[in-house]
Amino acid sequence: MLGSAKLVPNLDGGGAHVANASFIVDPGGAGRGVGRALGEHVLAAATAEGYRAMQFNAVVETNTAAVALWRSLGFTVLATVPEAFRHPRHGLVGLHIMYRPLTG
């Protein structure tokens, strides 16, 4: 398997109209469009399921490939939580909260 994605509501109840997703790409799939294909798939699925937006709560700021991918798919960084992730090489780094509307 080169990659996988899971689409879920960001929150239950009053926040259930905003989607969230988790992704994993095998290192062998890096640079082969796997992440983009998964991202496009979950955006289409979220739109088809009636979600109004998609939010990612924890994009590691030093994962520049992921940040660039999500920006290219229309996401913006709403905020960065400083030192919220303990990176094995870089130490404490920030986590981006990224957002993209799906309607209108």
C-alpha positions in Angstrom: 0.0 0.0 0.0 1.4 3.4 -0.9 -0.9 5.5 1.2 -4.2 5.8 3.1 -6.6 8.5 4.2 -9.5 8.6 6.7 -12.2 11.2 6.5 -14.1 12.1 9.7 -16.0 15.1 11.2 -13.6 17.5 12.9 -15.9 17.6 16.0 -19.1 15.9 17.0 -22.3 17.8 17.4 -22.2 21.5 16.5 -18.8 21.2 14.7 -19.8 18.1 12.6 -20.1 20.2 9.4 -16.3 20.7 9.2 -14.3 17.7 8.0 -11.0 16.4 9.1 -8.8 13.7 7.7 -5.7 11.8 8.6 -3.1 10.6 6.0 -0.2 8.3 5.8 2.1 7.9 2.8 4.7 5.2 2.6 8.1 6.7 2.2 8.4 4.9 -1.1 5.4 6.9 -2.4 7.1 10.2 -1.6 7.3 12.5 -4.7 5.0 10.2 -6.7 1.7 12.1 -6.3 0.3 9.8 -3.6 -0.3 12.5 -1.1 -1.9 14.8 -3.7 -4.2 12.0 -4.9 -5.3 11.2 -1.3 -5.8 14.9 -0.6 -7.9 15.4 -3.8 -9.9 12.3 -2.9 -10.8 13.4 0.6 -11.7 16.9 -0.6 -14.1 15.5 -3.2 -15.5 13.0 -0.7 -16.0 15.7 2.0 -17.7 17.9 -0.6 -20.0 15.1 -1.7 -20.9 14.2 1.9 -22.0 17.8 2.5 -19.2 19.1 4.7 -18.8 22.9 4.5 -15.1 23.1 5.2 -12.0 21.0 6.0 -9.7 21.6 9.0 -6.4 20.0 9.8 -5.5 20.4 13.5 -1.9 19.3 13.4 0.3 19.8 10.4 4.0 19.7 11.6 5.5 23.0 10.4 8.8 21.4 9.4 7.0 19.0 7.1 7.5 21.4 4.3 6.2 19.0 1.6 2.9 18.5 3.4 2.5 22.2 4.1 3.2 23.0 0.4 0.8 20.3 -0.7 -2.1 21.6 1.5 -1.4 25.2 0.4 -1.5 24.1 -3.3 -4.9 22.5 -2.6 -6.3 25.8 -1.2 -5.6 25.5 2.5 -4.4 28.4 4.6 -2.6 28.4 7.9 -4.9 29.8 10.6 -2.4 29.6 13.4 0.6 27.8 14.6 0.8 26.3 18.1 4.4 26.8 19.1 6.5 23.9 20.3 3.5 21.5 20.2 5.4 18.7 18.5 8.6 16.9 19.5 10.4 16.2 16.2 13.1 13.6 16.4 15.6 15.8 14.5 14.5 19.3 15.0 13.3 19.2 18.6 10.2 21.2 19.6 8.5 22.6 16.5 5.1 24.1 15.8 1.9 22.5 14.6 -0.1 24.4 12.0 -3.9 24.5 12.1 -4.9 24.6 8.4 -8.3 25.3 6.9 -10.1 25.3 3.6 -13.8 26.1 2.9 -15.6 23.6 0.6 -18.6 25.7 -0.3 -19.3 29.1 -1.8 
